[in-house]
Amino acid sequence: MVSKCEQGSGEIERMPRVVFLHPDLGIGGAERLVVDAAVALKSQGCSVQIWTAHYDPKHCFSETRDPDLPVVCVGDWLPTSVFGYLHALCAYLRMIYVAFYLVFLSSVEYDVIFCDQVSVCIPVLRLSRRRKKVLFYCHFPDQLLTQRKSALKKLYRAPIDWLEERTTGMADLILVNSQFTAGIFRETFCSLSQVHTDVLYPSLNTNTFNQLSTKAQGLQGLLPEGISHLFLSLNRYERKKNLGLALEALAVLRCSLTPGQRAGVHLVIAGGYDDRVTENVQHYIELNELAEQLHLEDCVTFMRSPSDSLKVVLLQTSTAVLYTPSREHFGIVPVEAMYCSCPVIAVNSGGPLESVADGETGFLCEPTAEAFSKAMERLIRDTRLRRDMGQAGKRRVEERFSLQAFSDQLYGYIVQLSK
């Protein structure tokens, strides 16, 4: 696989050669950005490879199955946890091994390394005989994505947090996904407060969405008949995504509708699911139990790791997307929804403040069931508002989050680093 990637014409070899390092190439916002970045640079003529510690062709974005976008998986034999604990430490060790393998055990030639999520691999990359430039993309400080309820957990995280800050500062260029994340970066990494960071918004590969749209099948057989208003929650099965808010909002909404209206309202909760991840398994069960407690069994459908084409159909068919995470660093789902002319109802914090235009392409709400249900009810009762918001959303994506703009900006950074 590696040797195949290195083949090509002299013209391609003179272009920057970029290797992406990513911990787990599954299905999620971070993975979506890495894949889009790889595709974007490849379209600019760069030689591109993706290196990862885990890759499952059955649980990935479709672009990674393209033989022209090589994916190299090493170190998957290393544990992801120790008896269900030490996930962060294991992730660090796995990425250190990937970096070590790339530098010392492979013959891959490259000019720039693009790494994200785990910065501890950067010092290993610095050991390369010919020093190469490193671009680090910060989705969000990792130390803010975990809880520290016990003294033991605080003690365990202390050296990991120190390493994250220290090694992040070793990158030649640091990019973040939003102005919100840029502010959090400065607050969290005090020693890096003077380090310059640029914002590179995640993009949407609209060509892929258009192709999927033409291939997409309907939803027959997947959902009950007679649905007039479909709401969609699209996120990984993780507790921090606050998916229960979508269920609670539906329960409140049903109380304000007539029996006839109520019968046509349905909610789909869909998103990335990996049975290797304990939290995914547990939270899926928890959400099903919550639906039962709220007596929503007949008006909610759960989907695990829907295909790209099914996701597009859901977005195109839905009355609105319910985006429930608070203080989300960016969140690509609202952008995907808007491109599919689907209004977005999101929490009024974090990335959606930059992606969603409140009252124009959707609603930004307090993270309460009452606030979400009111926005849902407005879209049910006002067909024209729903249509206008959908059209405005698509225009916003085309103007602000196009793949071409993302590609040009990223390529500029790569050229700058490879000089």
Disulfide bonds with the S-S distance in Angstrom:
none
